[in-house]
């Protein structure tokens, strides 16, 4: 299974990224891990652009966010 599943128009190509990074950090006193996906879409990608991320069915998602062009959490 791929990490990302793209939600795109039928003939659209997947976007390109100028940066893409995945971090997995173990929790100090818990068997769970913190997973962080950070990516920057290439400037050539037309916005808005929707995509989804696959996670295990029993995953506990505590927070998701995106940054605005002025680096504010949204």
mmJSON file of the N, C-alpha and C atoms, coordinates in Angstrom:
{"data_MODEL":{"atom_site":{
"group_PDB":["ATOM","ATOM","ATOM","ATOM","ATOM","ATOM","ATOM","ATOM","ATOM","ATOM","ATOM","ATOM","ATOM","ATOM","ATOM","ATOM","ATOM","ATOM","ATOM","ATOM","ATOM","ATOM","ATOM","ATOM","ATOM","ATOM","ATOM","ATOM","ATOM","ATOM","ATOM","ATOM","ATOM","ATOM","ATOM","ATOM","ATOM","ATOM","ATOM","ATOM","ATOM","ATOM","ATOM","ATOM","ATOM","ATOM","ATOM","ATOM","ATOM","ATOM","ATOM","ATOM","ATOM","ATOM","ATOM","ATOM","ATOM","ATOM","ATOM","ATOM","ATOM","ATOM","ATOM","ATOM","ATOM","ATOM","ATOM","ATOM","ATOM","ATOM","ATOM","ATOM","ATOM","ATOM","ATOM","ATOM","ATOM","ATOM","ATOM","ATOM","ATOM","ATOM","ATOM","ATOM","ATOM","ATOM","ATOM","ATOM","ATOM","ATOM","ATOM","ATOM","ATOM","ATOM","ATOM","ATOM","ATOM","ATOM","ATOM","ATOM","ATOM","ATOM","ATOM","ATOM","ATOM","ATOM","ATOM","ATOM","ATOM","ATOM","ATOM","ATOM","ATOM","ATOM","ATOM","ATOM","ATOM","ATOM","ATOM","ATOM","ATOM","ATOM","ATOM","ATOM","ATOM","ATOM","ATOM","ATOM","ATOM","ATOM","ATOM","ATOM","ATOM","ATOM","ATOM","ATOM","ATOM","ATOM","ATOM","ATOM","ATOM","ATOM","ATOM","ATOM","ATOM","ATOM","ATOM","ATOM","ATOM","ATOM","ATOM","ATOM","ATOM","ATOM","ATOM","ATOM","ATOM","ATOM","ATOM","ATOM","ATOM","ATOM","ATOM","ATOM","ATOM","ATOM","ATOM","ATOM","ATOM","ATOM","ATOM","ATOM","ATOM","ATOM","ATOM","ATOM","ATOM","ATOM","ATOM","ATOM","ATOM","ATOM","ATOM","ATOM","ATOM","ATOM","ATOM","ATOM","ATOM","ATOM","ATOM","ATOM","ATOM","ATOM","ATOM","ATOM","ATOM","ATOM","ATOM","ATOM","ATOM","ATOM","ATOM","ATOM","ATOM","ATOM","ATOM","ATOM","ATOM","ATOM","ATOM","ATOM","ATOM","ATOM","ATOM","ATOM","ATOM","ATOM","ATOM","ATOM","ATOM","ATOM"],
"id":[1,2,3,4,5,6,7,8,9,10,11,12,13,14,15,16,17,18,19,20,21,22,23,24,25,26,27,28,29,30,31,32,33,34,35,36,37,38,39,40,41,42,43,44,45,46,47,48,49,50,51,52,53,54,55,56,57,58,59,60,61,62,63,64,65,66,67,68,69,70,71,72,73,74,75,76,77,78,79,80,81,82,83,84,85,86,87,88,89,90,91,92,93,94,95,96,97,98,99,100,101,102,103,104,105,106,107,108,109,110,111,112,113,114,115,116,117,118,119,120,121,122,123,124,125,126,127,128,129,130,131,132,133,134,135,136,137,138,139,140,141,142,143,144,145,146,147,148,149,150,151,152,153,154,155,156,157,158,159,160,161,162,163,164,165,166,167,168,169,170,171,172,173,174,175,176,177,178,179,180,181,182,183,184,185,186,187,188,189,190,191,192,193,194,195,196,197,198,199,200,201,202,203,204,205,206,207,208,209,210,211,212,213,214,215,216,217,218,219,220,221,222],
"type_symbol":["N","C","C","N","C","C","N","C","C","N","C","C","N","C","C","N","C","C","N","C","C","N","C","C","N","C","C","N","C","C","N","C","C","N","C","C","N","C","C","N","C","C","N","C","C","N","C","C","N","C","C","N","C","C","N","C","C","N","C","C","N","C","C","N","C","C","N","C","C","N","C","C","N","C","C","N","C","C","N","C","C","N","C","C","N","C","C","N","C","C","N","C","C","N","C","C","N","C","C","N","C","C","N","C","C","N","C","C","N","C","C","N","C","C","N","C","C","N","C","C","N","C","C","N","C","C","N","C","C","N","C","C","N","C","C","N","C","C","N","C","C","N","C","C","N","C","C","N","C","C","N","C","C","N","C","C","N","C","C","N","C","C","N","C","C","N","C","C","N","C","C","N","C","C","N","C","C","N","C","C","N","C","C","N","C","C","N","C","C","N","C","C","N","C","C","N","C","C","N","C","C","N","C","C","N","C","C","N","C","C","N","C","C","N","C","C","N","C","C","N","C","C"],
"label_atom_id":["N","CA","C","N","CA","C","N","CA","C","N","CA","C","N","CA","C","N","CA","C","N","CA","C","N","CA","C","N","CA","C","N","CA","C","N","CA","C","N","CA","C","N","CA","C","N","CA","C","N","CA","C","N","CA","C","N","CA","C","N","CA","C","N","CA","C","N","CA","C","N","CA","C","N","CA","C","N","CA","C","N","CA","C","N","CA","C","N","CA","C","N","CA","C","N","CA","C","N","CA","C","N","CA","C","N","CA","C","N","CA","C","N","CA","C","N","CA","C","N","CA","C","N","CA","C","N","CA","C","N","CA","C","N","CA","C","N","CA","C","N","CA","C","N","CA","C","N","CA","C","N","CA","C","N","CA","C","N","CA","C","N","CA","C","N","CA","C","N","CA","C","N","CA","C","N","CA","C","N","CA","C","N","CA","C","N","CA","C","N","CA","C","N","CA","C","N","CA","C","N","CA","C","N","CA","C","N","CA","C","N","CA","C","N","CA","C","N","CA","C","N","CA","C","N","CA","C","N","CA","C","N","CA","C","N","CA","C","N","CA","C","N","CA","C","N","CA","C","N","CA","C","N","CA","C","N","CA","C"],
"label_alt_id":[null,null,null,null,null,null,null,null,null,null,null,null,null,null,null,null,null,null,null,null,null,null,null,null,null,null,null,null,null,null,null,null,null,null,null,null,null,null,null,null,null,null,null,null,null,null,null,null,null,null,null,null,null,null,null,null,null,null,null,null,null,null,null,null,null,null,null,null,null,null,null,null,null,null,null,null,null,null,null,null,null,null,null,null,null,null,null,null,null,null,null,null,null,null,null,null,null,null,null,null,null,null,null,null,null,null,null,null,null,null,null,null,null,null,null,null,null,null,null,null,null,null,null,null,null,null,null,null,null,null,null,null,null,null,null,null,null,null,null,null,null,null,null,null,null,null,null,null,null,null,null,null,null,null,null,null,null,null,null,null,null,null,null,null,null,null,null,null,null,null,null,null,null,null,null,null,null,null,null,null,null,null,null,null,null,null,null,null,null,null,null,null,null,null,null,null,null,null,null,null,null,null,null,null,null,null,null,null,null,null,null,null,null,null,null,null,null,null,null,null,null,null],
"label_comp_id":["UNK","UNK","UNK","UNK","UNK","UNK","UNK","UNK","UNK","UNK","UNK","UNK","UNK","UNK","UNK","UNK","UNK","UNK","UNK","UNK","UNK","UNK","UNK","UNK","UNK","UNK","UNK","UNK","UNK","UNK","UNK","UNK","UNK","UNK","UNK","UNK","UNK","UNK","UNK","UNK","UNK","UNK","UNK","UNK","UNK","UNK","UNK","UNK","UNK","UNK","UNK","UNK","UNK","UNK","UNK","UNK","UNK","UNK","UNK","UNK","UNK","UNK","UNK","UNK","UNK","UNK","UNK","UNK","UNK","UNK","UNK","UNK","UNK","UNK","UNK","UNK","UNK","UNK","UNK","UNK","UNK","UNK","UNK","UNK","UNK","UNK","UNK","UNK","UNK","UNK","UNK","UNK","UNK","UNK","UNK","UNK","UNK","UNK","UNK","UNK","UNK","UNK","UNK","UNK","UNK","UNK","UNK","UNK","UNK","UNK","UNK","UNK","UNK","UNK","UNK","UNK","UNK","UNK","UNK","UNK","UNK","UNK","UNK","UNK","UNK","UNK","UNK","UNK","UNK","UNK","UNK","UNK","UNK","UNK","UNK","UNK","UNK","UNK","UNK","UNK","UNK","UNK","UNK","UNK","UNK","UNK","UNK","UNK","UNK","UNK","UNK","UNK","UNK","UNK","UNK","UNK","UNK","UNK","UNK","UNK","UNK","UNK","UNK","UNK","UNK","UNK","UNK","UNK","UNK","UNK","UNK","UNK","UNK","UNK","UNK","UNK","UNK","UNK","UNK","UNK","UNK","UNK","UNK","UNK","UNK","UNK","UNK","UNK","UNK","UNK","UNK","UNK","UNK","UNK","UNK","UNK","UNK","UNK","UNK","UNK","UNK","UNK","UNK","UNK","UNK","UNK","UNK","UNK","UNK","UNK","UNK","UNK","UNK","UNK","UNK","UNK","UNK","UNK","UNK","UNK","UNK","UNK"],
"label_asym_id":["A","A","A","A","A","A","A","A","A","A","A","A","A","A","A","A","A","A","A","A","A","A","A","A","A","A","A","A","A","A","A","A","A","A","A","A","A","A","A","A","A","A","A","A","A","A","A","A","A","A","A","A","A","A","A","A","A","A","A","A","A","A","A","A","A","A","A","A","A","A","A","A","A","A","A","A","A","A","A","A","A","A","A","A","A","A","A","A","A","A","A","A","A","A","A","A","A","A","A","A","A","A","A","A","A","A","A","A","A","A","A","A","A","A","A","A","A","A","A","A","A","A","A","A","A","A","A","A","A","A","A","A","A","A","A","A","A","A","A","A","A","A","A","A","A","A","A","A","A","A","A","A","A","A","A","A","A","A","A","A","A","A","A","A","A","A","A","A","A","A","A","A","A","A","A","A","A","A","A","A","A","A","A","A","A","A","A","A","A","A","A","A","A","A","A","A","A","A","A","A","A","A","A","A","A","A","A","A","A","A","A","A","A","A","A","A","A","A","A","A","A","A"],
"label_entity_id":["1","1","1","1","1","1","1","1","1","1","1","1","1","1","1","1","1","1","1","1","1","1","1","1","1","1","1","1","1","1","1","1","1","1","1","1","1","1","1","1","1","1","1","1","1","1","1","1","1","1","1","1","1","1","1","1","1","1","1","1","1","1","1","1","1","1","1","1","1","1","1","1","1","1","1","1","1","1","1","1","1","1","1","1","1","1","1","1","1","1","1","1","1","1","1","1","1","1","1","1","1","1","1","1","1","1","1","1","1","1","1","1","1","1","1","1","1","1","1","1","1","1","1","1","1","1","1","1","1","1","1","1","1","1","1","1","1","1","1","1","1","1","1","1","1","1","1","1","1","1","1","1","1","1","1","1","1","1","1","1","1","1","1","1","1","1","1","1","1","1","1","1","1","1","1","1","1","1","1","1","1","1","1","1","1","1","1","1","1","1","1","1","1","1","1","1","1","1","1","1","1","1","1","1","1","1","1","1","1","1","1","1","1","1","1","1","1","1","1","1","1","1"],
"label_seq_id":[1,1,1,2,2,2,3,3,3,4,4,4,5,5,5,6,6,6,7,7,7,8,8,8,9,9,9,10,10,10,11,11,11,12,12,12,13,13,13,14,14,14,15,15,15,16,16,16,17,17,17,18,18,18,19,19,19,20,20,20,21,21,21,22,22,22,23,23,23,24,24,24,25,25,25,26,26,26,27,27,27,28,28,28,29,29,29,30,30,30,31,31,31,32,32,32,33,33,33,34,34,34,35,35,35,36,36,36,37,37,37,38,38,38,39,39,39,40,40,40,41,41,41,42,42,42,43,43,43,44,44,44,45,45,45,46,46,46,47,47,47,48,48,48,49,49,49,50,50,50,51,51,51,52,52,52,53,53,53,54,54,54,55,55,55,56,56,56,57,57,57,58,58,58,59,59,59,60,60,60,61,61,61,62,62,62,63,63,63,64,64,64,65,65,65,66,66,66,67,67,67,68,68,68,69,69,69,70,70,70,71,71,71,72,72,72,73,73,73,74,74,74],
"pdbx_PDB_ins_code":[null,null,null,null,null,null,null,null,null,null,null,null,null,null,null,null,null,null,null,null,null,null,null,null,null,null,null,null,null,null,null,null,null,null,null,null,null,null,null,null,null,null,null,null,null,null,null,null,null,null,null,null,null,null,null,null,null,null,null,null,null,null,null,null,null,null,null,null,null,null,null,null,null,null,null,null,null,null,null,null,null,null,null,null,null,null,null,null,null,null,null,null,null,null,null,null,null,null,null,null,null,null,null,null,null,null,null,null,null,null,null,null,null,null,null,null,null,null,null,null,null,null,null,null,null,null,null,null,null,null,null,null,null,null,null,null,null,null,null,null,null,null,null,null,null,null,null,null,null,null,null,null,null,null,null,null,null,null,null,null,null,null,null,null,null,null,null,null,null,null,null,null,null,null,null,null,null,null,null,null,null,null,null,null,null,null,null,null,null,null,null,null,null,null,null,null,null,null,null,null,null,null,null,null,null,null,null,null,null,null,null,null,null,null,null,null,null,null,null,null,null,null],
"Cartn_x":[0.847,0.0,0.892,0.56,1.358,0.995,1.904,1.691,0.556,0.488,-0.544,-1.444,-2.713,-3.678,-4.175,-3.945,-4.289,-5.736,-6.417,-7.791,-7.696,-7.724,-7.487,-8.513,-8.653,-9.465,-8.925,-9.768,-9.415,-8.129,-7.846,-6.674,-5.507,-5.657,-4.599,-3.428,-2.235,-1.038,-0.867,-0.233,0.031,0.889,0.769,1.541,3.008,3.832,5.24,5.456,6.459,6.778,8.165,8.314,9.649,10.337,9.54,10.083,9.058,9.515,8.62,9.382,8.824,9.529,8.534,8.866,8.047,8.919,8.424,9.145,8.287,8.914,8.221,8.99,8.348,8.988,8.333,9.115,8.528,8.085,6.981,6.547,7.414,7.683,8.582,8.049,6.804,6.257,5.002,4.97,3.775,4.222,3.568,3.993,3.626,2.87,2.491,3.638,3.465,4.445,3.738,4.502,4.02,4.541,3.638,4.029,3.742,4.729,4.592,4.933,4.002,4.228,4.306,5.423,5.609,5.93,5.215,5.481,5.168,5.862,5.616,5.305,4.126,3.787,4.639,5.036,5.765,4.889,5.5,4.741,3.912,4.236,3.497,2.143,1.895,0.636,-0.476,-1.556,-2.681,-3.473,-3.716,-4.458,-5.891,-6.849,-6.678,-6.48,-5.809,-5.518,-5.813,-6.747,-7.123,-6.329,-5.863,-5.284,-5.618,-5.452,-5.737,-4.537,-4.452,-3.378,-3.989,-3.447,-3.94,-3.308,-4.14,-3.655,-4.328,-3.72,-4.352,-5.714,-6.639,-7.998,-8.034,-7.101,-7.113,-6.178,-5.706,-4.833,-5.619,-4.946,-5.547,-4.994,-5.841,-5.418,-5.774,-4.744,-4.966,-5.097,-4.462,-4.5,-4.028,-4.625,-4.126,-4.202,-3.315,-3.369,-2.633,-2.808,-2.056,-1.584,-0.57,-0.058,-0.53,-0.895,-1.263,0.033,-0.05,1.167,1.965,1.295,2.023,2.432,2.452,2.918,2.052,0.76,-0.158,-0.84,-1.011,-1.715,-3.184,-3.731,-5.131,-5.77],
"Cartn_y":[-1.166,0.0,1.228,2.195,3.415,4.303,5.174,6.068,7.036,7.563,8.559,8.054,8.339,8.046,9.373,9.623,10.935,10.986,12.043,12.29,13.362,12.941,13.861,13.628,14.582,14.306,13.077,12.376,11.083,11.091,12.145,12.143,12.954,13.516,14.362,13.521,14.052,13.383,13.72,12.823,13.148,14.41,15.16,16.398,16.112,17.109,16.997,17.831,17.449,18.118,18.736,19.897,20.47,19.918,19.353,18.73,17.728,16.584,15.555,14.796,14.751,14.136,13.433,12.219,11.484,11.185,11.538,11.265,10.35,9.378,8.481,8.53,9.034,9.197,8.282,7.507,6.686,7.574,7.197,7.897,7.416,8.278,7.973,6.853,6.947,5.992,5.288,5.064,4.53,3.721,2.6,1.796,2.419,3.535,4.173,5.018,5.459,6.349,7.595,8.649,9.885,9.903,10.027,10.076,11.469,12.057,13.402,13.361,13.809,13.908,15.394,15.817,17.212,17.24,18.079,18.171,19.571,19.95,21.217,20.887,21.28,21.086,22.006,21.513,22.34,23.518,24.65,25.857,25.674,24.681,24.453,23.775,23.243,22.558,23.588,23.407,24.339,24.069,25.116,24.994,25.451,24.968,23.962,22.573,21.716,20.35,19.428,18.51,17.594,16.311,15.819,14.485,13.86,12.565,11.863,11.01,10.694,9.862,8.607,7.473,6.22,5.984,5.621,5.256,3.946,3.175,1.924,2.202,1.268,1.439,1.706,1.149,1.336,2.462,3.281,4.403,5.454,6.096,7.187,8.492,9.226,10.476,11.592,12.233,13.277,14.647,14.871,16.193,16.105,16.898,17.127,18.628,19.142,20.562,20.824,22.017,22.488,23.899,24.322,25.674,26.56,27.77,28.753,29.288,30.02,30.596,31.466,32.014,32.824,32.001,30.666,29.722,29.686,29.965,29.829,28.465,27.813,26.534,26.726,25.809,25.877,24.537],
"Cartn_z":[0.0,0.0,0.0,-0.801,-0.839,0.351,0.712,1.849,1.59,0.382,0.061,-1.049,-0.922,-1.981,-2.511,-3.76,-4.323,-4.749,-4.383,-4.806,-5.883,-7.128,-8.239,-9.332,-10.228,-11.415,-12.129,-12.844,-13.425,-14.246,-14.996,-15.865,-15.302,-14.126,-13.566,-13.071,-13.243,-12.733,-11.259,-10.487,-9.085,-9.0,-7.917,-7.788,-7.512,-7.7,-7.322,-6.071,-5.306,-4.058,-4.136,-3.52,-3.406,-2.159,-1.232,-0.023,0.489,0.974,1.52,2.585,3.784,4.903,5.814,6.255,7.214,8.422,9.61,10.855,11.719,12.354,13.284,14.599,15.646,16.947,17.965,18.705,19.761,20.93,21.574,22.775,23.943,24.881,25.988,26.878,27.312,28.283,27.759,26.456,25.819,24.604,24.294,23.136,21.783,21.777,20.522,19.966,18.728,18.097,17.58,17.439,16.834,15.4,14.435,13.024,12.494,11.844,11.312,9.822,8.999,7.562,7.235,6.689,6.288,4.8,4.081,2.648,2.145,1.118,0.424,-1.025,-1.465,-2.871,-3.729,-4.884,-5.825,-6.238,-6.513,-6.88,-8.153,-8.956,-10.203,-9.961,-8.77,-8.469,-8.284,-9.036,-8.951,-7.677,-6.899,-5.65,-5.835,-5.072,-4.024,-4.623,-3.889,-4.312,-3.138,-3.299,-2.226,-2.309,-1.158,-1.104,0.23,0.338,1.583,1.963,3.228,3.763,4.363,4.061,4.628,5.996,6.958,8.298,8.69,9.589,10.04,10.68,10.55,11.062,12.563,13.317,14.775,15.239,14.314,14.672,15.453,16.391,17.145,16.572,15.867,15.268,16.236,16.805,17.794,17.182,16.033,15.431,13.986,13.151,11.798,11.56,10.747,10.435,9.133,8.651,7.494,7.799,7.098,7.285,6.141,6.473,5.46,4.835,3.741,3.141,4.112,5.134,6.124,7.353,7.212,8.24,9.5,9.359,10.482,10.406,11.571,11.594,11.29,10.521,10.133,10.322],
"occupancy":[1.0,1.0,1.0,1.0,1.0,1.0,1.0,1.0,1.0,1.0,1.0,1.0,1.0,1.0,1.0,1.0,1.0,1.0,1.0,1.0,1.0,1.0,1.0,1.0,1.0,1.0,1.0,1.0,1.0,1.0,1.0,1.0,1.0,1.0,1.0,1.0,1.0,1.0,1.0,1.0,1.0,1.0,1.0,1.0,1.0,1.0,1.0,1.0,1.0,1.0,1.0,1.0,1.0,1.0,1.0,1.0,1.0,1.0,1.0,1.0,1.0,1.0,1.0,1.0,1.0,1.0,1.0,1.0,1.0,1.0,1.0,1.0,1.0,1.0,1.0,1.0,1.0,1.0,1.0,1.0,1.0,1.0,1.0,1.0,1.0,1.0,1.0,1.0,1.0,1.0,1.0,1.0,1.0,1.0,1.0,1.0,1.0,1.0,1.0,1.0,1.0,1.0,1.0,1.0,1.0,1.0,1.0,1.0,1.0,1.0,1.0,1.0,1.0,1.0,1.0,1.0,1.0,1.0,1.0,1.0,1.0,1.0,1.0,1.0,1.0,1.0,1.0,1.0,1.0,1.0,1.0,1.0,1.0,1.0,1.0,1.0,1.0,1.0,1.0,1.0,1.0,1.0,1.0,1.0,1.0,1.0,1.0,1.0,1.0,1.0,1.0,1.0,1.0,1.0,1.0,1.0,1.0,1.0,1.0,1.0,1.0,1.0,1.0,1.0,1.0,1.0,1.0,1.0,1.0,1.0,1.0,1.0,1.0,1.0,1.0,1.0,1.0,1.0,1.0,1.0,1.0,1.0,1.0,1.0,1.0,1.0,1.0,1.0,1.0,1.0,1.0,1.0,1.0,1.0,1.0,1.0,1.0,1.0,1.0,1.0,1.0,1.0,1.0,1.0,1.0,1.0,1.0,1.0,1.0,1.0,1.0,1.0,1.0,1.0,1.0,1.0,1.0,1.0,1.0,1.0,1.0,1.0],
"B_iso_or_equiv":[0.0,0.0,0.0,0.0,0.0,0.0,0.0,0.0,0.0,0.0,0.0,0.0,0.0,0.0,0.0,0.0,0.0,0.0,0.0,0.0,0.0,0.0,0.0,0.0,0.0,0.0,0.0,0.0,0.0,0.0,0.0,0.0,0.0,0.0,0.0,0.0,0.0,0.0,0.0,0.0,0.0,0.0,0.0,0.0,0.0,0.0,0.0,0.0,0.0,0.0,0.0,0.0,0.0,0.0,0.0,0.0,0.0,0.0,0.0,0.0,0.0,0.0,0.0,0.0,0.0,0.0,0.0,0.0,0.0,0.0,0.0,0.0,0.0,0.0,0.0,0.0,0.0,0.0,0.0,0.0,0.0,0.0,0.0,0.0,0.0,0.0,0.0,0.0,0.0,0.0,0.0,0.0,0.0,0.0,0.0,0.0,0.0,0.0,0.0,0.0,0.0,0.0,0.0,0.0,0.0,0.0,0.0,0.0,0.0,0.0,0.0,0.0,0.0,0.0,0.0,0.0,0.0,0.0,0.0,0.0,0.0,0.0,0.0,0.0,0.0,0.0,0.0,0.0,0.0,0.0,0.0,0.0,0.0,0.0,0.0,0.0,0.0,0.0,0.0,0.0,0.0,0.0,0.0,0.0,0.0,0.0,0.0,0.0,0.0,0.0,0.0,0.0,0.0,0.0,0.0,0.0,0.0,0.0,0.0,0.0,0.0,0.0,0.0,0.0,0.0,0.0,0.0,0.0,0.0,0.0,0.0,0.0,0.0,0.0,0.0,0.0,0.0,0.0,0.0,0.0,0.0,0.0,0.0,0.0,0.0,0.0,0.0,0.0,0.0,0.0,0.0,0.0,0.0,0.0,0.0,0.0,0.0,0.0,0.0,0.0,0.0,0.0,0.0,0.0,0.0,0.0,0.0,0.0,0.0,0.0,0.0,0.0,0.0,0.0,0.0,0.0,0.0,0.0,0.0,0.0,0.0,0.0],
"pdbx_formal_charge":[null,null,null,null,null,null,null,null,null,null,null,null,null,null,null,null,null,null,null,null,null,null,null,null,null,null,null,null,null,null,null,null,null,null,null,null,null,null,null,null,null,null,null,null,null,null,null,null,null,null,null,null,null,null,null,null,null,null,null,null,null,null,null,null,null,null,null,null,null,null,null,null,null,null,null,null,null,null,null,null,null,null,null,null,null,null,null,null,null,null,null,null,null,null,null,null,null,null,null,null,null,null,null,null,null,null,null,null,null,null,null,null,null,null,null,null,null,null,null,null,null,null,null,null,null,null,null,null,null,null,null,null,null,null,null,null,null,null,null,null,null,null,null,null,null,null,null,null,null,null,null,null,null,null,null,null,null,null,null,null,null,null,null,null,null,null,null,null,null,null,null,null,null,null,null,null,null,null,null,null,null,null,null,null,null,null,null,null,null,null,null,null,null,null,null,null,null,null,null,null,null,null,null,null,null,null,null,null,null,null,null,null,null,null,null,null,null,null,null,null,null,null],
"auth_seq_id":[1,1,1,2,2,2,3,3,3,4,4,4,5,5,5,6,6,6,7,7,7,8,8,8,9,9,9,10,10,10,11,11,11,12,12,12,13,13,13,14,14,14,15,15,15,16,16,16,17,17,17,18,18,18,19,19,19,20,20,20,21,21,21,22,22,22,23,23,23,24,24,24,25,25,25,26,26,26,27,27,27,28,28,28,29,29,29,30,30,30,31,31,31,32,32,32,33,33,33,34,34,34,35,35,35,36,36,36,37,37,37,38,38,38,39,39,39,40,40,40,41,41,41,42,42,42,43,43,43,44,44,44,45,45,45,46,46,46,47,47,47,48,48,48,49,49,49,50,50,50,51,51,51,52,52,52,53,53,53,54,54,54,55,55,55,56,56,56,57,57,57,58,58,58,59,59,59,60,60,60,61,61,61,62,62,62,63,63,63,64,64,64,65,65,65,66,66,66,67,67,67,68,68,68,69,69,69,70,70,70,71,71,71,72,72,72,73,73,73,74,74,74],
"auth_comp_id":["UNK","UNK","UNK","UNK","UNK","UNK","UNK","UNK","UNK","UNK","UNK","UNK","UNK","UNK","UNK","UNK","UNK","UNK","UNK","UNK","UNK","UNK","UNK","UNK","UNK","UNK","UNK","UNK","UNK","UNK","UNK","UNK","UNK","UNK","UNK","UNK","UNK","UNK","UNK","UNK","UNK","UNK","UNK","UNK","UNK","UNK","UNK","UNK","UNK","UNK","UNK","UNK","UNK","UNK","UNK","UNK","UNK","UNK","UNK","UNK","UNK","UNK","UNK","UNK","UNK","UNK","UNK","UNK","UNK","UNK","UNK","UNK","UNK","UNK","UNK","UNK","UNK","UNK","UNK","UNK","UNK","UNK","UNK","UNK","UNK","UNK","UNK","UNK","UNK","UNK","UNK","UNK","UNK","UNK","UNK","UNK","UNK","UNK","UNK","UNK","UNK","UNK","UNK","UNK","UNK","UNK","UNK","UNK","UNK","UNK","UNK","UNK","UNK","UNK","UNK","UNK","UNK","UNK","UNK","UNK","UNK","UNK","UNK","UNK","UNK","UNK","UNK","UNK","UNK","UNK","UNK","UNK","UNK","UNK","UNK","UNK","UNK","UNK","UNK","UNK","UNK","UNK","UNK","UNK","UNK","UNK","UNK","UNK","UNK","UNK","UNK","UNK","UNK","UNK","UNK","UNK","UNK","UNK","UNK","UNK","UNK","UNK","UNK","UNK","UNK","UNK","UNK","UNK","UNK","UNK","UNK","UNK","UNK","UNK","UNK","UNK","UNK","UNK","UNK","UNK","UNK","UNK","UNK","UNK","UNK","UNK","UNK","UNK","UNK","UNK","UNK","UNK","UNK","UNK","UNK","UNK","UNK","UNK","UNK","UNK","UNK","UNK","UNK","UNK","UNK","UNK","UNK","UNK","UNK","UNK","UNK","UNK","UNK","UNK","UNK","UNK","UNK","UNK","UNK","UNK","UNK","UNK"],
"auth_asym_id":["A","A","A","A","A","A","A","A","A","A","A","A","A","A","A","A","A","A","A","A","A","A","A","A","A","A","A","A","A","A","A","A","A","A","A","A","A","A","A","A","A","A","A","A","A","A","A","A","A","A","A","A","A","A","A","A","A","A","A","A","A","A","A","A","A","A","A","A","A","A","A","A","A","A","A","A","A","A","A","A","A","A","A","A","A","A","A","A","A","A","A","A","A","A","A","A","A","A","A","A","A","A","A","A","A","A","A","A","A","A","A","A","A","A","A","A","A","A","A","A","A","A","A","A","A","A","A","A","A","A","A","A","A","A","A","A","A","A","A","A","A","A","A","A","A","A","A","A","A","A","A","A","A","A","A","A","A","A","A","A","A","A","A","A","A","A","A","A","A","A","A","A","A","A","A","A","A","A","A","A","A","A","A","A","A","A","A","A","A","A","A","A","A","A","A","A","A","A","A","A","A","A","A","A","A","A","A","A","A","A","A","A","A","A","A","A","A","A","A","A","A","A"],
"auth_atom_id":["N","CA","C","N","CA","C","N","CA","C","N","CA","C","N","CA","C","N","CA","C","N","CA","C","N","CA","C","N","CA","C","N","CA","C","N","CA","C","N","CA","C","N","CA","C","N","CA","C","N","CA","C","N","CA","C","N","CA","C","N","CA","C","N","CA","C","N","CA","C","N","CA","C","N","CA","C","N","CA","C","N","CA","C","N","CA","C","N","CA","C","N","CA","C","N","CA","C","N","CA","C","N","CA","C","N","CA","C","N","CA","C","N","CA","C","N","CA","C","N","CA","C","N","CA","C","N","CA","C","N","CA","C","N","CA","C","N","CA","C","N","CA","C","N","CA","C","N","CA","C","N","CA","C","N","CA","C","N","CA","C","N","CA","C","N","CA","C","N","CA","C","N","CA","C","N","CA","C","N","CA","C","N","CA","C","N","CA","C","N","CA","C","N","CA","C","N","CA","C","N","CA","C","N","CA","C","N","CA","C","N","CA","C","N","CA","C","N","CA","C","N","CA","C","N","CA","C","N","CA","C","N","CA","C","N","CA","C","N","CA","C","N","CA","C","N","CA","C","N","CA","C","N","CA","C","N","CA","C"],
"pdbx_PDB_model_num":[1,1,1,1,1,1,1,1,1,1,1,1,1,1,1,1,1,1,1,1,1,1,1,1,1,1,1,1,1,1,1,1,1,1,1,1,1,1,1,1,1,1,1,1,1,1,1,1,1,1,1,1,1,1,1,1,1,1,1,1,1,1,1,1,1,1,1,1,1,1,1,1,1,1,1,1,1,1,1,1,1,1,1,1,1,1,1,1,1,1,1,1,1,1,1,1,1,1,1,1,1,1,1,1,1,1,1,1,1,1,1,1,1,1,1,1,1,1,1,1,1,1,1,1,1,1,1,1,1,1,1,1,1,1,1,1,1,1,1,1,1,1,1,1,1,1,1,1,1,1,1,1,1,1,1,1,1,1,1,1,1,1,1,1,1,1,1,1,1,1,1,1,1,1,1,1,1,1,1,1,1,1,1,1,1,1,1,1,1,1,1,1,1,1,1,1,1,1,1,1,1,1,1,1,1,1,1,1,1,1,1,1,1,1,1,1,1,1,1,1,1,1]
}}}
